[in-house]
């Protein structure tokens, strides 16, 4: 039996709407996973390095049989296919895929921290997550809906309805 996994998508270079939509399709095709849901697309201001384009964000839920490190490696491979280059933290990017949650698994491994260390502080993750999993509780952090209320000062705009 698989584990429910949540993956955040973000892009702000090239055509980020098309990139996020194509990445959702790529996630649908991942081996050892079953597609469960995709959120709407959201536009958000960048965090950190401010002088860059806005981001397009979404969250996808998969049911994964593959272990978390294997799934993470598959996400890195999808990022690479979309031209992702890792440079400075919070730099502009063609595609960013973050493994937010893998069931209730907790990990402090430097290569894979679960839940994602900052997901509870960021509306660009919490709003799409709340859309597809409104009752979700982040282990050690609390309910997604409550966490999103704490981020009310962060601007986020739904731009495209939920993907099919």
Secondary structure by P-SEA (a helix, b strand, c coil): cbbbbbbbbbbcccaaaaaaaaaaaaaaacccccccccccbbbbcccccccccccccbbbbbbccccaaaaaaaaaaaaaaaccccccccccccbbbbbcccccccccccccccccccccccaaaaaaaaaccccccccccccaaaaaaaaccbbbbbcccccc
